[in-house]
């Protein structure tokens, strides 16, 4: 049977590895979300510029 200290060390090591993996995955997900938001903002800004140009073109004779 394994000594309690070894079992405790293995549990702590496994927990630390799981937490590190979770943190890395979360960091990647947050990065993807930020990138997606930036792209959505850019598309929105492009659409607003396009609509403003169309509105100005309709105002001009």
Backbone as CSV, one residue per row, in Angstrom:
resi,resn,N_x,N_y,N_z,CA_x,CA_y,CA_z,C_x,C_y,C_z
1,UNK,0.841,-1.184,0.000,0.000,0.000,0.000,0.892,1.255,0.000
2,UNK,0.445,2.267,-0.716,1.235,3.498,-0.813,1.152,4.300,0.482
3,UNK,2.249,4.922,0.853,2.215,5.777,2.044,1.307,6.989,1.813
4,UNK,0.714,7.464,2.884,-0.218,8.592,2.808,0.441,9.827,2.191
5,UNK,1.696,10.070,2.503,2.401,11.238,1.957,2.506,11.144,0.440
6,UNK,2.753,9.948,-0.087,2.853,9.780,-1.535,1.490,9.970,-2.192
7,UNK,0.466,9.424,-1.583,-0.895,9.598,-2.116,-1.263,11.078,-2.130
8,UNK,-0.965,11.764,-1.039,-1.256,13.200,-0.949,-0.497,13.974,-2.020
9,UNK,0.766,13.648,-2.207,1.576,14.329,-3.225,1.008,14.094,-4.619
10,UNK,0.590,12.870,-4.908,0.021,12.572,-6.225,-1.290,13.311,-6.451
11,UNK,-2.119,13.373,-5.421,-3.394,14.097,-5.535,-3.133,15.579,-5.775
12,UNK,-2.220,16.153,-5.019,-1.902,17.576,-5.196,-1.308,17.848,-6.573
13,UNK,-0.439,16.969,-7.030,0.161,17.134,-8.358,-0.919,17.069,-9.438
14,UNK,-1.816,16.096,-9.322,-2.896,15.970,-10.300,-3.820,17.170,-10.285
15,UNK,-4.109,17.669,-9.097,-4.968,18.849,-8.977,-4.297,20.067,-9.602
16,UNK,-3.024,20.245,-9.331,-2.289,21.378,-9.906,-2.264,21.290,-11.428
17,UNK,-2.063,20.101,-11.949,-2.045,19.928,-13.408,-3.415,20.234,-14.000
18,UNK,-4.473,19.802,-13.332,-5.825,20.063,-13.827,-6.137,21.554,-13.804
19,UNK,-5.739,22.232,-12.738,-5.977,23.675,-12.633,-5.200,24.420,-13.711
20,UNK,-3.973,24.016,-13.959,-3.167,24.671,-14.991,-3.795,24.471,-16.368
21,UNK,-4.249,23.261,-16.646,-4.899,22.984,-17.928,-6.156,23.820,-18.078
22,UNK,-6.957,23.880,-17.012,-8.186,24.672,-17.049,-7.863,26.142,-17.313
23,UNK,-6.834,26.659,-16.646,-6.455,28.061,-16.822,-6.000,28.332,-18.257
24,UNK,-5.254,27.411,-18.837,-4.801,27.586,-20.219,-5.985,27.584,-21.178
25,UNK,-6.922,26.667,-20.968,-8.098,26.605,-21.838,-8.942,27.865,-21.701
26,UNK,-9.087,28.346,-20.483,-9.858,29.572,-20.260,-9.178,30.756,-20.937
27,UNK,-7.867,30.835,-20.818,-7.121,31.921,-21.450,-7.326,31.897,-22.968
28,UNK,-7.274,30.710,-23.558,-7.488,30.582,-25.001,-8.901,31.008,-25.377
29,UNK,-9.884,30.592,-24.573,-11.277,30.928,-24.872,-11.499,32.435,-24.778
30,UNK,-10.940,33.060,-23.754,-11.073,34.505,-23.600,-10.432,35.216,-24.792
31,UNK,-9.283,34.737,-25.226,-8.625,35.327,-26.396,-9.476,35.219,-27.643
32,UNK,-10.100,34.059,-27.838,-10.977,33.886,-29.006,-12.198,34.796,-28.911
33,UNK,-12.745,34.953,-27.709,-13.901,35.828,-27.532,-13.538,37.278,-27.830
34,UNK,-12.381,37.706,-27.361,-11.939,39.077,-27.619,-11.730,39.307,-29.112
35,UNK,-11.129,38.346,-29.782,-10.908,38.467,-31.220,-12.235,38.517,-31.966
36,UNK,-13.178,37.679,-31.576,-14.493,37.681,-32.214,-15.190,39.019,-31.991
37,UNK,-15.058,39.593,-30.805,-15.679,40.889,-30.522,-15.031,41.985,-31.364
38,UNK,-13.726,41.939,-31.513,-13.042,42.932,-32.342,-13.513,42.844,-33.790
39,UNK,-13.665,41.622,-34.287,-14.137,41.446,-35.662,-15.565,41.953,-35.813
40,UNK,-16.406,41.661,-34.839,-17.792,42.134,-34.891,-17.835,43.657,-34.846
41,UNK,-17.005,44.261,-34.001,-16.942,45.721,-33.931,-16.485,46.311,-35.261
42,UNK,-15.504,45.697,-35.882,-14.998,46.190,-37.167,-16.077,46.095,-38.240
43,UNK,-16.804,44.968,-38.277,-17.895,44.828,-39.256,-18.980,45.875,-39.012
44,UNK,-19.298,46.098,-37.747,-20.313,47.094,-37.408,-19.865,48.485,-37.863
45,UNK,-18.612,48.826,-37.576,-18.098,50.140,-37.970,-18.103,50.307,-39.486
46,UNK,-17.719,49.265,-40.208,-17.742,49.329,-41.670,-19.162,49.542,-42.182
47,UNK,-20.114,48.851,-41.566,-21.517,48.985,-41.983,-22.027,50.396,-41.696
48,UNK,-21.654,50.966,-40.558,-22.090,52.322,-40.222,-21.505,53.336,-41.212
49,UNK,-20.255,53.174,-41.571,-19.633,54.071,-42.553,-20.364,53.958,-43.885
50,UNK,-20.672,52.736,-44.282,-21.384,52.516,-45.539,-22.759,53.186,-45.507
51,UNK,-23.475,53.038,-44.416,-24.804,53.648,-44.310,-24.715,55.171,-44.303
52,UNK,-23.696,55.725,-43.655,-23.517,57.179,-43.656,-23.229,57.687,-45.064
53,UNK,-22.422,56.956,-45.804,-22.130,57.357,-47.189,-23.393,57.326,-48.039
54,UNK,-24.194,56.285,-47.847,-25.443,56.185,-48.605,-26.384,57.332,-48.244
55,UNK,-26.451,57.679,-46.972,-27.326,58.770,-46.538,-26.858,60.095,-47.129
56,UNK,-25.551,60.320,-47.137,-25.023,61.557,-47.721,-25.286,61.606,-49.224
57,UNK,-25.146,60.474,-49.878,-25.373,60.421,-51.324,-26.831,60.727,-51.645
58,UNK,-27.741,60.304,-50.798,-29.161,60.572,-51.032,-29.508,62.026,-50.739
59,UNK,-28.777,62.667,-49.815,-29.024,64.072,-49.490,-28.534,64.990,-50.599
60,UNK,-27.458,64.623,-51.253,-26.882,65.466,-52.306,-27.721,65.359,-53.570
61,UNK,-27.954,66.505,-54.213,-28.720,66.451,-55.483,-27.912,65.918,-56.637
